[in-house]
Amino acid sequence: MATTKPKAARKTPQRLSLAAQLAHEHSMAVLQSTATMEILEEDGKRTDRLIYVGKEYSAKFLKAHGVAS
């Protein structure tokens, strides 16, 4: 019986801005915690909303901490 190592988590590409990294991490956290297959509907409305909320979170986080994005 062969043993396999679990794959390491993918890293966010370093070419993203700080705001984009925060938005991406927020969206991934939401998907990992609450998402089901229904959240990624074919019409894309919920996916678009998830992306929008991630960007909104990022902007408010940076503003609250006084970081220019």
C-alpha positions in Angstrom: 0.0 0.0 0.0 1.5 3.3 -1.1 1.3 6.4 1.1 0.8 9.7 -0.4 1.6 13.1 1.0 -1.2 15.7 1.0 -0.8 18.5 -1.5 0.3 21.8 -0.1 -2.3 24.6 -0.3 -1.9 26.8 -3.4 -0.4 30.2 -2.7 -1.9 33.4 -4.0 0.2 34.7 -6.9 2.7 37.4 -5.7 1.8 39.6 -8.6 -1.5 40.6 -7.0 -1.8 43.9 -5.2 -2.4 44.0 -1.5 -6.1 44.8 -2.1 -6.5 42.0 -4.6 -4.8 39.5 -2.2 -7.2 40.5 0.7 -10.2 40.2 -1.6 -9.0 36.7 -2.8 -8.3 35.5 0.7 -11.7 36.7 1.9 -13.5 35.0 -1.0 -11.6 31.7 -0.5 -12.4 31.8 3.3 -16.1 32.2 2.5 -16.0 29.4 0.0 -14.2 27.0 2.3 -16.5 27.8 5.3 -20.0 28.0 3.8 -20.1 27.2 0.1 -22.0 24.5 -1.5 -22.3 23.8 -5.2 -25.3 26.1 -5.4 -23.1 29.1 -4.7 -21.5 28.7 -8.1 -24.6 28.9 -10.2 -24.5 28.7 -13.9 -25.8 32.3 -14.3 -22.8 33.5 -12.2 -24.8 36.0 -10.1 -23.8 34.5 -6.7 -20.2 34.2 -7.9 -20.2 37.8 -9.0 -21.6 38.8 -5.6 -18.9 36.8 -3.8 -16.2 38.6 -5.8 -17.9 42.0 -5.1 -18.1 41.4 -1.4 -14.4 40.3 -1.3 -13.4 43.6 -3.0 -15.6 45.6 -0.7 -14.1 43.9 2.4 -10.6 44.6 1.1 -11.3 48.3 0.5 -12.9 48.8 4.0 -10.1 46.8 5.7 -7.4 48.9 4.1 -9.2 52.1 4.8 -9.7 51.1 8.5 -6.0 50.4 8.8 -4.9 53.5 7.0 -3.2 51.7 4.1 -3.3 53.2 0.7 -4.4 50.5 -1.8 
